[in-house]
Amino acid sequence: MATIAFDIPEDLQQIARAVEAFCRAEVIARHEKYHDLLNDPRNTYRRDGRLTDAAIEQIRAVRQASAKQGFFNVSVPESLGGAGLGMIAYYTLIEQVYRLCGPHNWLCDFVISHWAFGPSAVLTTITDEARERVLPDMMAGRSMLCFGMSEPGAGSDAAMLQTRAVKTDKGWKISGRKIWTTHIPIADYVIVFAQTDPERAAQKKGGISAFLVPTSTPGIQVESIIRMHGHIGGYEGITVFDEVEVEPWQLVGTLHDGFKIGLLGVSMGRIYNSARAVGLARWALEMAIDYAQQRQAFGNPISEYQGVSFPLANAATEVHAAHLMGLNVALLLDRGERAVKELSMAKAYSVQVAARAVDQAIQTHGAMGFTNELGLHEAYARVRQANVADGTNEILARTIAQRLFKGDVEL
Ligand SMILES: Cc1cc2nc3c(=O)[nH]c(=O)nc-3n(C[C@H](O)[C@H](O)[C@H](O)COP(=O)(O)OP(=O)(O)OC[C@H]3O[C@@H](n4cnc5c(N)ncnc54)[C@H](O)[C@@H]3O)c2cc1C
């Protein structure tokens, strides 16, 4: 029963089956075994909102096990030691992982390397010395990365960032404040964006550079964890950089041209979010379809009522369209096309339809839909956040419109 005419190559199907087995053994089984630690927030987080050491240990174990079996770096370029399977593999596997694991088996976040948390094409732009120092541990899942671009006064308009890297005899000294940096409290390295030429930066003509910095460097302090959606802990942090010394080996990409690195990463983030949104939406819809056939009201299963079944049919149609868009843009990227318009469309559409689909799954479950036990609220929180992270829906609409008015009208 094929739904998608595009044939996933046999070797990728094999990897997908192996990743599924891995998720069952290393993610779902861990959540069952360590349920109190991983699924009771009172044990997952400390009072200050950071993950507990025991929870961090589980994250590390999943990363390392996945790296050992060759899944973690599946889409990392071969030049870095990855499998180099590209974006179609990335999309297919991320989508599958979330459809299988849902939001509550959250260790699945660490099965496939996310560009901001681990190895990716972004690391092709680090220096040879940085490769020697950083890459082996990161490829093996022993160390973790994070990405410090956003600041209190610089979100969508990232060029407003105020963090400065002042030239010294040995390199630069970085000072400033970063916000929303996912995993900064537990990461070993952060890629920090800072002004290296304030004049050019003020004119929005470059002048911003990226640096790879160990989070243990003196002068870096994670001030606080940002809690969201009523959670008692979280992953995102606010960090102060106070005259943090960096040397030339830590420069990422070209001096004054750091935004290219940001764009490269964010493009992968858009594929990732498209796939994760579709995966979580399918997880939620499948639950809702099942529940609607079992739940009785007024003498019938509620699936018999068009008030229940038609919204699910609409949600499924939208998710199917998002799935096709995601696969299509992954193929375009693997062909070497930039596909700026298509990537923006796929990400913005996928996260919006996923939020609608999960919301509909909650509605189908009645009061059950709000329970912690089902985890639908958590799926909703995750896909809702993706409507802002890695390019808000509005910024993506702006990009699509810019492309259209430049004559890129192929649809
Ligand atoms: C879960 C999560 C994780 C994140 N992780 C990271 C991370 O690891 N590293 C990092 O650097 N950042 C991270 N971010 C920050 C993220 O990149 C920003 O939230 C995003 O760039 C938007 O910036 P903002 O939140 O400041 O919103 P703003 O830029 O202040 O936007 C506010 C609203 O105005 C709209 N808007 C802005 N400009 C326009 C315009 N020209 N036209 C129309 N509408 C406009 C936006 O779409 C939005 O709706 C994360 C965010 C989230 C939610």
The ligand as a MOL file (V3000), in Angstrom:
LIG
                    3D

  0  0  0     0  0            999 V3000
M  V30 BEGIN CTAB
M  V30 COUNTS 53 58 0 0 0
M  V30 BEGIN ATOM
M  V30 1 C 12.6080 26.3030 21.1180 0
M  V30 2 C 13.5600 27.3440 20.5930 0
M  V30 3 C 14.9080 27.0480 20.4980 0
M  V30 4 C 15.8160 28.0150 20.0330 0
M  V30 5 N 17.1520 27.6960 19.9890 0
M  V30 6 C 18.0380 28.6340 19.5890 0
M  V30 7 C 19.4410 28.3280 19.5670 0
M  V30 8 O 19.8660 27.2160 19.8790 0
M  V30 9 N 20.3040 29.3090 19.2050 0
M  V30 10 C 19.8790 30.5500 18.8490 0
M  V30 11 O 20.7210 31.3720 18.5020 0
M  V30 12 N 18.5470 30.8700 18.8600 0
M  V30 13 C 17.6240 29.9430 19.2230 0
M  V30 14 N 16.2760 30.2390 19.2430 0
M  V30 15 C 15.8450 31.5970 18.9360 0
M  V30 16 C 15.2090 31.7230 17.5840 0
M  V30 17 O 16.1900 31.6960 16.5760 0
M  V30 18 C 14.4160 33.0360 17.6070 0
M  V30 19 O 13.3410 32.8600 18.5150 0
M  V30 20 C 13.9060 33.4240 16.2370 0
M  V30 21 O 14.9600 33.8440 15.4210 0
M  V30 22 C 12.8830 34.5770 16.3510 0
M  V30 23 O 13.4060 35.6300 17.0920 0
M  V30 24 P 12.5670 36.2450 18.3200 0
M  V30 25 O 12.0780 35.1420 19.1690 0
M  V30 26 O 13.4330 37.2730 18.9430 0
M  V30 27 O 11.3170 36.9240 17.6740 0
M  V30 28 P 11.2670 38.3800 16.8520 0
M  V30 29 O 12.3340 38.3590 15.8650 0
M  V30 30 O 11.3060 39.4150 17.9340 0
M  V30 31 O 9.8810 38.2740 16.2350 0
M  V30 32 C 8.6640 38.5180 16.9450 0
M  V30 33 C 7.5110 38.3640 15.9560 0
M  V30 34 O 7.6460 39.3530 14.9210 0
M  V30 35 C 7.6350 38.7250 13.6590 0
M  V30 36 N 8.4940 39.4540 12.7190 0
M  V30 37 C 9.7680 39.8910 12.9200 0
M  V30 38 N 10.2110 40.5200 11.8120 0
M  V30 39 C 9.2250 40.4600 10.8890 0
M  V30 40 C 9.0720 40.9190 9.5490 0
M  V30 41 N 10.0530 41.5560 8.9040 0
M  V30 42 N 7.9030 40.6600 8.9080 0
M  V30 43 C 6.8990 39.9990 9.5340 0
M  V30 44 N 6.9820 39.5380 10.8130 0
M  V30 45 C 8.1300 39.7800 11.4720 0
M  V30 46 C 8.1730 37.3230 13.9240 0
M  V30 47 O 7.8110 36.4110 12.8860 0
M  V30 48 C 7.5020 37.0130 15.2580 0
M  V30 49 O 6.2060 36.5580 15.0580 0
M  V30 50 C 15.3480 29.2910 19.6590 0
M  V30 51 C 13.9800 29.5730 19.7320 0
M  V30 52 C 13.0930 28.6200 20.1920 0
M  V30 53 C 11.6240 28.9350 20.2610 0
M  V30 END ATOM
M  V30 BEGIN BOND
M  V30 1 1 1 2
M  V30 2 1 2 3
M  V30 3 2 2 52
M  V30 4 2 3 4
M  V30 5 1 4 5
M  V30 6 1 4 50
M  V30 7 2 5 6
M  V30 8 1 6 7
M  V30 9 1 6 13
M  V30 10 2 7 8
M  V30 11 1 7 9
M  V30 12 1 9 10
M  V30 13 2 10 11
M  V30 14 1 10 12
M  V30 15 2 12 13
M  V30 16 1 13 14
M  V30 17 1 14 15
M  V30 18 1 14 50
M  V30 19 1 15 16
M  V30 20 1 16 17
M  V30 21 1 16 18
M  V30 22 1 18 19
M  V30 23 1 18 20
M  V30 24 1 20 21
M  V30 25 1 20 22
M  V30 26 1 22 23
M  V30 27 1 23 24
M  V30 28 2 24 25
M  V30 29 1 24 26
M  V30 30 1 24 27
M  V30 31 1 27 28
M  V30 32 2 28 29
M  V30 33 1 28 30
M  V30 34 1 28 31
M  V30 35 1 31 32
M  V30 36 1 32 33
M  V30 37 1 33 34
M  V30 38 1 33 48
M  V30 39 1 34 35
M  V30 40 1 35 36
M  V30 41 1 35 46
M  V30 42 1 36 37
M  V30 43 1 36 45
M  V30 44 2 37 38
M  V30 45 1 38 39
M  V30 46 1 39 40
M  V30 47 2 39 45
M  V30 48 1 40 41
M  V30 49 2 40 42
M  V30 50 1 42 43
M  V30 51 2 43 44
M  V30 52 1 44 45
M  V30 53 1 46 47
M  V30 54 1 46 48
M  V30 55 1 48 49
M  V30 56 2 50 51
M  V30 57 1 51 52
M  V30 58 1 52 53
M  V30 END BOND
M  V30 END CTAB
M  END
